[in-house]
């Protein structure tokens, strides 16, 4: 319901600003001495060389979309929660 209220471990968003002024947002997939790899919303990955990174900071906004409480009925939300619990 409120995806930016807290983040599951391993799914914390990060914000990367490059020396050229570019900005990248995603989930930190891996780090090496040479680069940072971000998972993107579309399921892809972005590799950013460390030499190009000006800053890397925790993000405040989840990549999960908000507003499902307005899109789904109370019954649909209940069904979704039941499905997710059963899928554990």
N, C-alpha and C positions, 0 to 999 in steps of 0.2 A: 504494500500500500504506500509506503514512504521509503523508496529505495535509497535515498541519500541520508537517511537518519543514522544508519550504521552500515558497515561493510563486513562481509564474511572474510575471514583470513584467506589470503591468496587472491582476493578479488578487489583489493583496494585500488581505486583509480589514482593515477599519477599524471602530472602536468609537466611536460618538457618544453623548455624554451631554448631555441637554438641561437647561436651567435649571430646568425643572419636575420633574426627576428621571427622565425617560424615558430609555431606552437603545435604541439602534438599532445593528444590526450589518449589514455588507454590504461590497460592493466599491465603492470610490470611482469613480463613472462620470464625474462632472464637478463643477467648482467654478466659481462665479461670485461676484462681490462680494456678491450677495444671498443665495445659497443653496448648499448642498452636496447633490448627488444621489447616492444610494447605490443600487446594484443589489442586489436581494434574491434570496434562495435560490429563490423561486418564479418568477423571471424578471421580476419587476416592478421598479419603481423607487420610492424614497421621497425626497421633496424636503423638506429641513430648512432653514428660514430661518436665516441666520447669527445673527440677533438672538436665536434660541432656543438656540444651541449654547453649552454650558458647557465642553465639551472634545471634542477629536477626536484619537484616538490610534490607532496601528497595532494591529490585532487579532492574537491569537496562535493562533486556531483557524480552520482552513479550513472553508469551507462544504461542501466535498466530504465525503461520509460516509466514516467509517472502517470497517474490518472486512471489506473485500472478500476479504482473504486467508482468512478463515474461511467466507465464503459461497460462494466459487468454488473448484473443484478446481484442482490444478496445471495440468492440461491446459486448463481454461477460462481461467486467467490467461495462459497462453502464447498461446492463441488471441486473447485480447483485445489483448495487446501486439502481436502480428503484425498484427492488423486496424488498430490505431492507427498503426503504422509505415507500413503501406501507404496509409493515408488522408492522409498528409502532402501 
